[in-house]
Amino acid sequence: MQARAGHSYTIRLCSGELRCWRFEGADARGMGWWRDAETGLSFSEASLMYAWQIEGEACTDAPPAGDGSG
């Protein structure tokens, strides 16, 4: 699956953990940049130290469960 800038994706880490990352696009070198929906931190694909894969475009940027709402 080719990630599209501005879209959020469910990501499966090598540990099996599922995360919600938003693809921010590629820089001038073609390196992809992502933002973790939970932490708000941005990172490039080159900085990742573990295996991961895109599971689908199913996640949202909603706050994590237990944030006190509802």
CHARMM internal coordinates of N, CA and C (Angstrom, degrees):
IC EDIT
DIST 1 N 1 CA 1.4558
DIST 1 CA 1 C 1.5220
ANGL 1 N 1 CA 1 C 108.90
DIST 1 C 2 N 1.3119
ANGL 1 CA 1 C 2 N 115.77
DIHE 1 N 1 CA 1 C 2 N 131.46
DIST 2 N 2 CA 1.4608
ANGL 1 C 2 N 2 CA 121.55
DIHE 1 CA 1 C 2 N 2 CA 178.46
DIST 2 CA 2 C 1.5267
ANGL 2 N 2 CA 2 C 108.62
DIHE 1 C 2 N 2 CA 2 C -90.37
DIST 2 C 3 N 1.3304
ANGL 2 CA 2 C 3 N 117.06
DIHE 2 N 2 CA 2 C 3 N 120.25
DIST 3 N 3 CA 1.4656
ANGL 2 C 3 N 3 CA 120.94
DIHE 2 CA 2 C 3 N 3 CA 179.16
DIST 3 CA 3 C 1.5227
ANGL 3 N 3 CA 3 C 110.08
DIHE 2 C 3 N 3 CA 3 C -70.31
DIST 3 C 4 N 1.3392
ANGL 3 CA 3 C 4 N 115.33
DIHE 3 N 3 CA 3 C 4 N 143.26
DIST 4 N 4 CA 1.4591
ANGL 3 C 4 N 4 CA 121.76
DIHE 3 CA 3 C 4 N 4 CA 178.63
DIST 4 CA 4 C 1.5198
ANGL 4 N 4 CA 4 C 109.03
DIHE 3 C 4 N 4 CA 4 C -113.95
DIST 4 C 5 N 1.3283
ANGL 4 CA 4 C 5 N 116.63
DIHE 4 N 4 CA 4 C 5 N 134.51
DIST 5 N 5 CA 1.4604
ANGL 4 C 5 N 5 CA 122.06
DIHE 4 CA 4 C 5 N 5 CA -179.55
DIST 5 CA 5 C 1.5236
ANGL 5 N 5 CA 5 C 110.30
DIHE 4 C 5 N 5 CA 5 C -55.78
DIST 5 C 6 N 1.3329
ANGL 5 CA 5 C 6 N 115.02
DIHE 5 N 5 CA 5 C 6 N 136.91
DIST 6 N 6 CA 1.4477
ANGL 5 C 6 N 6 CA 121.04
DIHE 5 CA 5 C 6 N 6 CA 178.23
DIST 6 CA 6 C 1.5148
ANGL 6 N 6 CA 6 C 114.86
DIHE 5 C 6 N 6 CA 6 C 87.46
DIST 6 C 7 N 1.3321
ANGL 6 CA 6 C 7 N 117.59
DIHE 6 N 6 CA 6 C 7 N -1.42
DIST 7 N 7 CA 1.4601
ANGL 6 C 7 N 7 CA 121.65
DIHE 6 CA 6 C 7 N 7 CA -179.18
DIST 7 CA 7 C 1.5270
ANGL 7 N 7 CA 7 C 110.32
DIHE 6 C 7 N 7 CA 7 C -106.93
DIST 7 C 8 N 1.3261
ANGL 7 CA 7 C 8 N 115.54
DIHE 7 N 7 CA 7 C 8 N 146.91
DIST 8 N 8 CA 1.4650
ANGL 7 C 8 N 8 CA 121.74
DIHE 7 CA 7 C 8 N 8 CA 178.15
DIST 8 CA 8 C 1.5211
ANGL 8 N 8 CA 8 C 109.68
DIHE 7 C 8 N 8 CA 8 C -100.65
DIST 8 C 9 N 1.3333
ANGL 8 CA 8 C 9 N 114.64
DIHE 8 N 8 CA 8 C 9 N 146.23
DIST 9 N 9 CA 1.4618
ANGL 8 C 9 N 9 CA 121.38
DIHE 8 CA 8 C 9 N 9 CA -175.66
DIST 9 CA 9 C 1.5180
ANGL 9 N 9 CA 9 C 110.72
DIHE 8 C 9 N 9 CA 9 C -134.64
DIST 9 C 10 N 1.3256
ANGL 9 CA 9 C 10 N 115.38
DIHE 9 N 9 CA 9 C 10 N 147.73
DIST 10 N 10 CA 1.4520
ANGL 9 C 10 N 10 CA 120.99
DIHE 9 CA 9 C 10 N 10 CA 169.30
DIST 10 CA 10 C 1.5255
ANGL 10 N 10 CA 10 C 106.51
DIHE 9 C 10 N 10 CA 10 C -82.14
DIST 10 C 11 N 1.3261
ANGL 10 CA 10 C 11 N 115.89
DIHE 10 N 10 CA 10 C 11 N 125.81
DIST 11 N 11 CA 1.4641
ANGL 10 C 11 N 11 CA 123.27
DIHE 10 CA 10 C 11 N 11 CA -176.92
DIST 11 CA 11 C 1.5283
ANGL 11 N 11 CA 11 C 108.60
DIHE 10 C 11 N 11 CA 11 C -114.96
DIST 11 C 12 N 1.3241
ANGL 11 CA 11 C 12 N 116.47
DIHE 11 N 11 CA 11 C 12 N 132.95
DIST 12 N 12 CA 1.4712
ANGL 11 C 12 N 12 CA 120.83
DIHE 11 CA 11 C 12 N 12 CA 174.56
DIST 12 CA 12 C 1.5191
ANGL 12 N 12 CA 12 C 108.28
DIHE 11 C 12 N 12 CA 12 C -103.81
DIST 12 C 13 N 1.3299
ANGL 12 CA 12 C 13 N 115.89
DIHE 12 N 12 CA 12 C 13 N 118.62
DIST 13 N 13 CA 1.4671
ANGL 12 C 13 N 13 CA 121.51
DIHE 12 CA 12 C 13 N 13 CA 176.27
DIST 13 CA 13 C 1.5230
ANGL 13 N 13 CA 13 C 109.29
DIHE 12 C 13 N 13 CA 13 C -79.61
DIST 13 C 14 N 1.3204
ANGL 13 CA 13 C 14 N 116.84
DIHE 13 N 13 CA 13 C 14 N 164.65
DIST 14 N 14 CA 1.4691
ANGL 13 C 14 N 14 CA 121.08
DIHE 13 CA 13 C 14 N 14 CA -178.55
DIST 14 CA 14 C 1.5263
ANGL 14 N 14 CA 14 C 111.77
DIHE 13 C 14 N 14 CA 14 C -60.77
DIST 14 C 15 N 1.3412
ANGL 14 CA 14 C 15 N 117.97
DIHE 14 N 14 CA 14 C 15 N -22.93
DIST 15 N 15 CA 1.4630
ANGL 14 C 15 N 15 CA 122.24
DIHE 14 CA 14 C 15 N 15 CA 178.16
DIST 15 CA 15 C 1.5267
ANGL 15 N 15 CA 15 C 111.85
DIHE 14 C 15 N 15 CA 15 C -76.71
DIST 15 C 16 N 1.3432
ANGL 15 CA 15 C 16 N 116.60
DIHE 15 N 15 CA 15 C 16 N -10.93
DIST 16 N 16 CA 1.4556
ANGL 15 C 16 N 16 CA 121.29
DIHE 15 CA 15 C 16 N 16 CA -175.97
DIST 16 CA 16 C 1.5224
ANGL 16 N 16 CA 16 C 112.75
DIHE 15 C 16 N 16 CA 16 C 97.68
DIST 16 C 17 N 1.3338
ANGL 16 CA 16 C 17 N 116.56
DIHE 16 N 16 CA 16 C 17 N -11.31
DIST 17 N 17 CA 1.4661
ANGL 16 C 17 N 17 CA 120.97
DIHE 16 CA 16 C 17 N 17 CA 179.33
DIST 17 CA 17 C 1.5247
ANGL 17 N 17 CA 17 C 110.36
DIHE 16 C 17 N 17 CA 17 C -65.39
DIST 17 C 18 N 1.3339
ANGL 17 CA 17 C 18 N 116.06
DIHE 17 N 17 CA 17 C 18 N 139.27
DIST 18 N 18 CA 1.4594
ANGL 17 C 18 N 18 CA 121.29
DIHE 17 CA 17 C 18 N 18 CA 176.21
DIST 18 CA 18 C 1.5245
ANGL 18 N 18 CA 18 C 109.40
DIHE 17 C 18 N 18 CA 18 C -100.81
DIST 18 C 19 N 1.3161
ANGL 18 CA 18 C 19 N 116.63
DIHE 18 N 18 CA 18 C 19 N 134.07
DIST 19 N 19 CA 1.4693
ANGL 18 C 19 N 19 CA 122.94
DIHE 18 CA 18 C 19 N 19 CA 179.64
DIST 19 CA 19 C 1.5191
ANGL 19 N 19 CA 19 C 108.90
DIHE 18 C 19 N 19 CA 19 C -128.27
DIST 19 C 20 N 1.3087
ANGL 19 CA 19 C 20 N 115.91
DIHE 19 N 19 CA 19 C 20 N 159.92
DIST 20 N 20 CA 1.4579
ANGL 19 C 20 N 20 CA 121.36
DIHE 19 CA 19 C 20 N 20 CA 174.56
DIST 20 CA 20 C 1.5269
ANGL 20 N 20 CA 20 C 107.54
DIHE 19 C 20 N 20 CA 20 C -110.69
DIST 20 C 21 N 1.3281
ANGL 20 CA 20 C 21 N 115.45
DIHE 20 N 20 CA 20 C 21 N 114.82
DIST 21 N 21 CA 1.4638
ANGL 20 C 21 N 21 CA 121.74
DIHE 20 CA 20 C 21 N 21 CA 178.82
DIST 21 CA 21 C 1.5162
ANGL 21 N 21 CA 21 C 109.21
DIHE 20 C 21 N 21 CA 21 C -119.29
DIST 21 C 22 N 1.3267
ANGL 21 CA 21 C 22 N 115.99
DIHE 21 N 21 CA 21 C 22 N 141.95
DIST 22 N 22 CA 1.4634
ANGL 21 C 22 N 22 CA 122.12
DIHE 21 CA 21 C 22 N 22 CA 175.81
DIST 22 CA 22 C 1.5173
ANGL 22 N 22 CA 22 C 107.93
DIHE 21 C 22 N 22 CA 22 C -104.21
DIST 22 C 23 N 1.3256
ANGL 22 CA 22 C 23 N 116.42
DIHE 22 N 22 CA 22 C 23 N 127.05
DIST 23 N 23 CA 1.4591
ANGL 22 C 23 N 23 CA 120.75
DIHE 22 CA 22 C 23 N 23 CA 179.41
DIST 23 CA 23 C 1.5204
ANGL 23 N 23 CA 23 C 108.66
DIHE 22 C 23 N 23 CA 23 C -80.00
DIST 23 C 24 N 1.3377
ANGL 23 CA 23 C 24 N 116.58
DIHE 23 N 23 CA 23 C 24 N 121.22
DIST 24 N 24 CA 1.4571
ANGL 23 C 24 N 24 CA 122.14
DIHE 23 CA 23 C 24 N 24 CA -176.93
DIST 24 CA 24 C 1.5174
ANGL 24 N 24 CA 24 C 112.88
DIHE 23 C 24 N 24 CA 24 C -94.44
DIST 24 C 25 N 1.3265
ANGL 24 CA 24 C 25 N 116.99
DIHE 24 N 24 CA 24 C 25 N -7.16
DIST 25 N 25 CA 1.4562
ANGL 24 C 25 N 25 CA 121.39
DIHE 24 CA 24 C 25 N 25 CA 178.71
DIST 25 CA 25 C 1.5198
ANGL 25 N 25 CA 25 C 111.67
DIHE 24 C 25 N 25 CA 25 C 110.59
DIST 25 C 26 N 1.3232
ANGL 25 CA 25 C 26 N 114.74
DIHE 25 N 25 CA 25 C 26 N -179.22
DIST 26 N 26 CA 1.4634
ANGL 25 C 26 N 26 CA 120.99
DIHE 25 CA 25 C 26 N 26 CA -177.93
DIST 26 CA 26 C 1.5280
ANGL 26 N 26 CA 26 C 109.93
DIHE 25 C 26 N 26 CA 26 C -103.86
DIST 26 C 27 N 1.3304
ANGL 26 CA 26 C 27 N 115.44
DIHE 26 N 26 CA 26 C 27 N 148.25
DIST 27 N 27 CA 1.4640
ANGL 26 C 27 N 27 CA 119.95
DIHE 26 CA 26 C 27 N 27 CA 176.69
DIST 27 CA 27 C 1.5339
ANGL 27 N 27 CA 27 C 109.49
DIHE 26 C 27 N 27 CA 27 C -85.49
DIST 27 C 28 N 1.3176
ANGL 27 CA 27 C 28 N 117.01
DIHE 27 N 27 CA 27 C 28 N -173.57
DIST 28 N 28 CA 1.4676
ANGL 27 C 28 N 28 CA 121.98
DIHE 27 CA 27 C 28 N 28 CA -176.59
DIST 28 CA 28 C 1.5249
ANGL 28 N 28 CA 28 C 112.63
DIHE 27 C 28 N 28 CA 28 C -61.64
DIST 28 C 29 N 1.3392
ANGL 28 CA 28 C 29 N 117.34
DIHE 28 N 28 CA 28 C 29 N -24.50
DIST 29 N 29 CA 1.4642
ANGL 28 C 29 N 29 CA 121.68
DIHE 28 CA 28 C 29 N 29 CA 178.86
DIST 29 CA 29 C 1.5221
ANGL 29 N 29 CA 29 C 112.35
DIHE 28 C 29 N 29 CA 29 C -87.91
DIST 29 C 30 N 1.3336
ANGL 29 CA 29 C 30 N 116.23
DIHE 29 N 29 CA 29 C 30 N -3.00
DIST 30 N 30 CA 1.4590
ANGL 29 C 30 N 30 CA 120.06
DIHE 29 CA 29 C 30 N 30 CA -178.63
DIST 30 CA 30 C 1.5148
ANGL 30 N 30 CA 30 C 113.64
DIHE 29 C 30 N 30 CA 30 C 86.85
DIST 30 C 31 N 1.3398
ANGL 30 CA 30 C 31 N 117.77
DIHE 30 N 30 CA 30 C 31 N 7.46
DIST 31 N 31 CA 1.4628
ANGL 30 C 31 N 31 CA 121.72
DIHE 30 CA 30 C 31 N 31 CA 179.92
DIST 31 CA 31 C 1.5246
ANGL 31 N 31 CA 31 C 109.31
DIHE 30 C 31 N 31 CA 31 C -82.30
DIST 31 C 32 N 1.3303
ANGL 31 CA 31 C 32 N 116.78
DIHE 31 N 31 CA 31 C 32 N 129.25
DIST 32 N 32 CA 1.4577
ANGL 31 C 32 N 32 CA 121.35
DIHE 31 CA 31 C 32 N 32 CA -179.19
DIST 32 CA 32 C 1.5155
ANGL 32 N 32 CA 32 C 112.44
DIHE 31 C 32 N 32 CA 32 C -75.33
DIST 32 C 33 N 1.3295
ANGL 32 CA 32 C 33 N 115.45
DIHE 32 N 32 CA 32 C 33 N 143.01
DIST 33 N 33 CA 1.4620
ANGL 32 C 33 N 33 CA 122.93
DIHE 32 CA 32 C 33 N 33 CA 177.60
DIST 33 CA 33 C 1.5192
ANGL 33 N 33 CA 33 C 109.23
DIHE 32 C 33 N 33 CA 33 C -118.40
DIST 33 C 34 N 1.3343
ANGL 33 CA 33 C 34 N 115.81
DIHE 33 N 33 CA 33 C 34 N 137.52
DIST 34 N 34 CA 1.4474
ANGL 33 C 34 N 34 CA 123.97
DIHE 33 CA 33 C 34 N 34 CA -176.36
DIST 34 CA 34 C 1.5197
ANGL 34 N 34 CA 34 C 110.38
DIHE 33 C 34 N 34 CA 34 C -128.24
DIST 34 C 35 N 1.3404
ANGL 34 CA 34 C 35 N 116.76
DIHE 34 N 34 CA 34 C 35 N 156.33
DIST 35 N 35 CA 1.4705
ANGL 34 C 35 N 35 CA 122.36
DIHE 34 CA 34 C 35 N 35 CA 173.33
DIST 35 CA 35 C 1.5265
ANGL 35 N 35 CA 35 C 107.47
DIHE 34 C 35 N 35 CA 35 C -126.76
DIST 35 C 36 N 1.3348
ANGL 35 CA 35 C 36 N 116.01
DIHE 35 N 35 CA 35 C 36 N 127.84
DIST 36 N 36 CA 1.4567
ANGL 35 C 36 N 36 CA 121.79
DIHE 35 CA 35 C 36 N 36 CA 177.32
DIST 36 CA 36 C 1.5314
ANGL 36 N 36 CA 36 C 108.22
DIHE 35 C 36 N 36 CA 36 C -76.40
DIST 36 C 37 N 1.3362
ANGL 36 CA 36 C 37 N 117.35
DIHE 36 N 36 CA 36 C 37 N 123.97
DIST 37 N 37 CA 1.4647
ANGL 36 C 37 N 37 CA 121.59
DIHE 36 CA 36 C 37 N 37 CA -176.34
DIST 37 CA 37 C 1.5249
ANGL 37 N 37 CA 37 C 112.09
DIHE 36 C 37 N 37 CA 37 C -65.01
DIST 37 C 38 N 1.3206
ANGL 37 CA 37 C 38 N 118.28
DIHE 37 N 37 CA 37 C 38 N -31.06
DIST 38 N 38 CA 1.4596
ANGL 37 C 38 N 38 CA 121.37
DIHE 37 CA 37 C 38 N 38 CA -177.28
DIST 38 CA 38 C 1.5267
ANGL 38 N 38 CA 38 C 112.17
DIHE 37 C 38 N 38 CA 38 C -78.91
DIST 38 C 39 N 1.3249
ANGL 38 CA 38 C 39 N 116.75
DIHE 38 N 38 CA 38 C 39 N -44.80
DIST 39 N 39 CA 1.4617
ANGL 38 C 39 N 39 CA 120.07
DIHE 38 CA 38 C 39 N 39 CA -175.27
DIST 39 CA 39 C 1.5241
ANGL 39 N 39 CA 39 C 113.04
DIHE 38 C 39 N 39 CA 39 C -94.09
DIST 39 C 40 N 1.3433
ANGL 39 CA 39 C 40 N 117.14
DIHE 39 N 39 CA 39 C 40 N -22.47
DIST 40 N 40 CA 1.4610
ANGL 39 C 40 N 40 CA 121.06
DIHE 39 CA 39 C 40 N 40 CA -176.81
DIST 40 CA 40 C 1.5157
ANGL 40 N 40 CA 40 C 113.67
DIHE 39 C 40 N 40 CA 40 C 79.22
DIST 40 C 41 N 1.3328
ANGL 40 CA 40 C 41 N 117.38
DIHE 40 N 40 CA 40 C 41 N 2.81
DIST 41 N 41 CA 1.4646
ANGL 40 C 41 N 41 CA 121.33
DIHE 40 CA 40 C 41 N 41 CA -178.37
DIST 41 CA 41 C 1.5238
ANGL 41 N 41 CA 41 C 111.11
DIHE 40 C 41 N 41 CA 41 C -82.55
DIST 41 C 42 N 1.3338
ANGL 41 CA 41 C 42 N 115.93
DIHE 41 N 41 CA 41 C 42 N 139.61
DIST 42 N 42 CA 1.4631
ANGL 41 C 42 N 42 CA 122.16
DIHE 41 CA 41 C 42 N 42 CA 175.82
DIST 42 CA 42 C 1.5198
ANGL 42 N 42 CA 42 C 109.42
DIHE 41 C 42 N 42 CA 42 C -101.01
DIST 42 C 43 N 1.3285
ANGL 42 CA 42 C 43 N 115.76
DIHE 42 N 42 CA 42 C 43 N 149.01
DIST 43 N 43 CA 1.4632
ANGL 42 C 43 N 43 CA 120.75
DIHE 42 CA 42 C 43 N 43 CA -178.92
DIST 43 CA 43 C 1.5138
ANGL 43 N 43 CA 43 C 109.07
DIHE 42 C 43 N 43 CA 43 C -157.13
DIST 43 C 44 N 1.3310
ANGL 43 CA 43 C 44 N 115.43
DIHE 43 N 43 CA 43 C 44 N 155.58
DIST 44 N 44 CA 1.4632
ANGL 43 C 44 N 44 CA 119.67
DIHE 43 CA 43 C 44 N 44 CA 177.18
DIST 44 CA 44 C 1.5291
ANGL 44 N 44 CA 44 C 108.95
DIHE 43 C 44 N 44 CA 44 C -95.34
DIST 44 C 45 N 1.3213
ANGL 44 CA 44 C 45 N 115.02
DIHE 44 N 44 CA 44 C 45 N 158.16
DIST 45 N 45 CA 1.4606
ANGL 44 C 45 N 45 CA 119.58
DIHE 44 CA 44 C 45 N 45 CA 177.65
DIST 45 CA 45 C 1.5169
ANGL 45 N 45 CA 45 C 111.38
DIHE 44 C 45 N 45 CA 45 C -59.74
DIST 45 C 46 N 1.3362
ANGL 45 CA 45 C 46 N 118.07
DIHE 45 N 45 CA 45 C 46 N -29.80
DIST 46 N 46 CA 1.4627
ANGL 45 C 46 N 46 CA 121.75
DIHE 45 CA 45 C 46 N 46 CA -179.65
DIST 46 CA 46 C 1.5242
ANGL 46 N 46 CA 46 C 112.10
DIHE 45 C 46 N 46 CA 46 C -67.50
DIST 46 C 47 N 1.3288
ANGL 46 CA 46 C 47 N 117.59
DIHE 46 N 46 CA 46 C 47 N -23.60
DIST 47 N 47 CA 1.4661
ANGL 46 C 47 N 47 CA 120.26
DIHE 46 CA 46 C 47 N 47 CA -176.46
DIST 47 CA 47 C 1.5248
ANGL 47 N 47 CA 47 C 113.05
DIHE 46 C 47 N 47 CA 47 C -88.18
DIST 47 C 48 N 1.3336
ANGL 47 CA 47 C 48 N 117.66
DIHE 47 N 47 CA 47 C 48 N -8.64
DIST 48 N 48 CA 1.4642
ANGL 47 C 48 N 48 CA 120.59
DIHE 47 CA 47 C 48 N 48 CA -178.12
DIST 48 CA 48 C 1.5212
ANGL 48 N 48 CA 48 C 110.72
DIHE 47 C 48 N 48 CA 48 C -72.18
DIST 48 C 49 N 1.3255
ANGL 48 CA 48 C 49 N 115.70
DIHE 48 N 48 CA 48 C 49 N 132.61
DIST 49 N 49 CA 1.4585
ANGL 48 C 49 N 49 CA 121.21
DIHE 48 CA 48 C 49 N 49 CA -176.28
DIST 49 CA 49 C 1.5245
ANGL 49 N 49 CA 49 C 112.45
DIHE 48 C 49 N 49 CA 49 C -106.34
DIST 49 C 50 N 1.3299
ANGL 49 CA 49 C 50 N 117.46
DIHE 49 N 49 CA 49 C 50 N 12.79
DIST 50 N 50 CA 1.4594
ANGL 49 C 50 N 50 CA 120.21
DIHE 49 CA 49 C 50 N 50 CA -179.20
DIST 50 CA 50 C 1.5233
ANGL 50 N 50 CA 50 C 109.59
DIHE 49 C 50 N 50 CA 50 C -144.18
DIST 50 C 51 N 1.3161
ANGL 50 CA 50 C 51 N 115.35
DIHE 50 N 50 CA 50 C 51 N 163.64
DIST 51 N 51 CA 1.4639
ANGL 50 C 51 N 51 CA 120.75
DIHE 50 CA 50 C 51 N 51 CA -179.53
DIST 51 CA 51 C 1.5257
ANGL 51 N 51 CA 51 C 109.67
DIHE 50 C 51 N 51 CA 51 C -79.32
DIST 51 C 52 N 1.3341
ANGL 51 CA 51 C 52 N 115.68
DIHE 51 N 51 CA 51 C 52 N 146.43
DIST 52 N 52 CA 1.4577
ANGL 51 C 52 N 52 CA 121.39
DIHE 51 CA 51 C 52 N 52 CA 179.39
DIST 52 CA 52 C 1.5208
ANGL 52 N 52 CA 52 C 108.86
DIHE 51 C 52 N 52 CA 52 C -155.43
DIST 52 C 53 N 1.3234
ANGL 52 CA 52 C 53 N 115.82
DIHE 52 N 52 CA 52 C 53 N 163.30
DIST 53 N 53 CA 1.4589
ANGL 52 C 53 N 53 CA 120.18
DIHE 52 CA 52 C 53 N 53 CA 176.66
DIST 53 CA 53 C 1.5181
ANGL 53 N 53 CA 53 C 109.26
DIHE 52 C 53 N 53 CA 53 C -149.37
DIST 53 C 54 N 1.3205
ANGL 53 CA 53 C 54 N 115.39
DIHE 53 N 53 CA 53 C 54 N 152.42
DIST 54 N 54 CA 1.4561
ANGL 53 C 54 N 54 CA 121.22
DIHE 53 CA 53 C 54 N 54 CA 176.45
DIST 54 CA 54 C 1.5270
ANGL 54 N 54 CA 54 C 107.88
DIHE 53 C 54 N 54 CA 54 C -79.61
DIST 54 C 55 N 1.3300
ANGL 54 CA 54 C 55 N 116.44
DIHE 54 N 54 CA 54 C 55 N 123.16
DIST 55 N 55 CA 1.4632
ANGL 54 C 55 N 55 CA 121.66
DIHE 54 CA 54 C 55 N 55 CA 177.63
DIST 55 CA 55 C 1.5304
ANGL 55 N 55 CA 55 C 110.85
DIHE 54 C 55 N 55 CA 55 C -87.96
DIST 55 C 56 N 1.3043
ANGL 55 CA 55 C 56 N 116.99
DIHE 55 N 55 CA 55 C 56 N -32.75
DIST 56 N 56 CA 1.4586
ANGL 55 C 56 N 56 CA 120.29
DIHE 55 CA 55 C 56 N 56 CA -179.46
DIST 56 CA 56 C 1.5071
ANGL 56 N 56 CA 56 C 111.59
DIHE 55 C 56 N 56 CA 56 C 165.27
DIST 56 C 57 N 1.3179
ANGL 56 CA 56 C 57 N 115.59
DIHE 56 N 56 CA 56 C 57 N 174.64
DIST 57 N 57 CA 1.4555
ANGL 56 C 57 N 57 CA 121.80
DIHE 56 CA 56 C 57 N 57 CA -178.37
DIST 57 CA 57 C 1.5229
ANGL 57 N 57 CA 57 C 109.24
DIHE 56 C 57 N 57 CA 57 C -97.50
DIST 57 C 58 N 1.3405
ANGL 57 CA 57 C 58 N 115.84
DIHE 57 N 57 CA 57 C 58 N 52.70
DIST 58 N 58 CA 1.4577
ANGL 57 C 58 N 58 CA 119.83
DIHE 57 CA 57 C 58 N 58 CA -170.58
DIST 58 CA 58 C 1.5215
ANGL 58 N 58 CA 58 C 114.59
DIHE 57 C 58 N 58 CA 58 C -107.84
DIST 58 C 59 N 1.3007
ANGL 58 CA 58 C 59 N 119.41
DIHE 58 N 58 CA 58 C 59 N -13.65
DIST 59 N 59 CA 1.4575
ANGL 58 C 59 N 59 CA 119.62
DIHE 58 CA 58 C 59 N 59 CA -174.69
DIST 59 CA 59 C 1.5223
ANGL 59 N 59 CA 59 C 110.85
DIHE 58 C 59 N 59 CA 59 C -84.40
DIST 59 C 60 N 1.3223
ANGL 59 CA 59 C 60 N 115.57
DIHE 59 N 59 CA 59 C 60 N 166.13
DIST 60 N 60 CA 1.4612
ANGL 59 C 60 N 60 CA 121.64
DIHE 59 CA 59 C 60 N 60 CA 175.96
DIST 60 CA 60 C 1.5149
ANGL 60 N 60 CA 60 C 108.09
DIHE 59 C 60 N 60 CA 60 C -122.91
DIST 60 C 61 N 1.3113
ANGL 60 CA 60 C 61 N 116.30
DIHE 60 N 60 CA 60 C 61 N 169.49
DIST 61 N 61 CA 1.4673
ANGL 60 C 61 N 61 CA 120.69
DIHE 60 CA 60 C 61 N 61 CA 177.30
DIST 61 CA 61 C 1.5216
ANGL 61 N 61 CA 61 C 110.97
DIHE 60 C 61 N 61 CA 61 C -92.83
DIST 61 C 62 N 1.3193
ANGL 61 CA 61 C 62 N 117.43
DIHE 61 N 61 CA 61 C 62 N 28.64
DIST 62 N 62 CA 1.4619
ANGL 61 C 62 N 62 CA 121.69
DIHE 61 CA 61 C 62 N 62 CA 179.64
DIST 62 CA 62 C 1.5218
ANGL 62 N 62 CA 62 C 109.43
DIHE 61 C 62 N 62 CA 62 C -68.47
DIST 62 C 63 N 1.3501
ANGL 62 CA 62 C 63 N 117.28
DIHE 62 N 62 CA 62 C 63 N 152.11
DIST 63 N 63 CA 1.4640
ANGL 62 C 63 N 63 CA 119.83
DIHE 62 CA 62 C 63 N 63 CA 176.67
DIST 63 CA 63 C 1.5121
ANGL 63 N 63 CA 63 C 110.43
DIHE 62 C 63 N 63 CA 63 C -62.24
DIST 63 C 64 N 1.3439
ANGL 63 CA 63 C 64 N 117.84
DIHE 63 N 63 CA 63 C 64 N 151.18
DIST 64 N 64 CA 1.4576
ANGL 63 C 64 N 64 CA 120.30
DIHE 63 CA 63 C 64 N 64 CA 179.74
DIST 64 CA 64 C 1.5180
ANGL 64 N 64 CA 64 C 111.63
DIHE 63 C 64 N 64 CA 64 C -63.94
DIST 64 C 65 N 1.3399
ANGL 64 CA 64 C 65 N 116.20
DIHE 64 N 64 CA 64 C 65 N 156.44
DIST 65 N 65 CA 1.4558
ANGL 64 C 65 N 65 CA 121.45
DIHE 64 CA 64 C 65 N 65 CA 178.42
DIST 65 CA 65 C 1.5188
ANGL 65 N 65 CA 65 C 109.72
DIHE 64 C 65 N 65 CA 65 C -59.79
DIST 65 C 66 N 1.3251
ANGL 65 CA 65 C 66 N 116.08
DIHE 65 N 65 CA 65 C 66 N 148.31
DIST 66 N 66 CA 1.4552
ANGL 65 C 66 N 66 CA 120.53
DIHE 65 CA 65 C 66 N 66 CA 178.30
DIST 66 CA 66 C 1.5075
ANGL 66 N 66 CA 66 C 113.54
DIHE 65 C 66 N 66 CA 66 C 85.75
DIST 66 C 67 N 1.3228
ANGL 66 CA 66 C 67 N 118.29
DIHE 66 N 66 CA 66 C 67 N 19.22
DIST 67 N 67 CA 1.4606
ANGL 66 C 67 N 67 CA 120.12
DIHE 66 CA 66 C 67 N 67 CA -178.50
DIST 67 CA 67 C 1.5261
ANGL 67 N 67 CA 67 C 112.32
DIHE 66 C 67 N 67 CA 67 C -86.43
DIST 67 C 68 N 1.3497
ANGL 67 CA 67 C 68 N 116.11
DIHE 67 N 67 CA 67 C 68 N 4.14
DIST 68 N 68 CA 1.4486
ANGL 67 C 68 N 68 CA 119.79
DIHE 67 CA 67 C 68 N 68 CA 175.71
DIST 68 CA 68 C 1.5206
ANGL 68 N 68 CA 68 C 113.86
DIHE 67 C 68 N 68 CA 68 C 97.15
DIST 68 C 69 N 1.3202
ANGL 68 CA 68 C 69 N 118.44
DIHE 68 N 68 CA 68 C 69 N -7.94
DIST 69 N 69 CA 1.4594
ANGL 68 C 69 N 69 CA 119.76
DIHE 68 CA 68 C 69 N 69 CA 177.96
DIST 69 CA 69 C 1.5196
ANGL 69 N 69 CA 69 C 109.78
DIHE 68 C 69 N 69 CA 69 C -93.11
DIST 69 C 70 N 1.3516
ANGL 69 CA 69 C 70 N 117.26
DIHE 69 N 69 CA 69 C 70 N 134.83
DIST 70 N 70 CA 1.4552
ANGL 69 C 70 N 70 CA 120.13
DIHE 69 CA 69 C 70 N 70 CA 176.01
DIST 70 CA 70 C 1.4224
ANGL 70 N 70 CA 70 C 112.73
DIHE 69 C 70 N 70 CA 70 C 89.35
END
COOR INIT
IC SEED 1 N 1 CA 1 C
IC BUILD
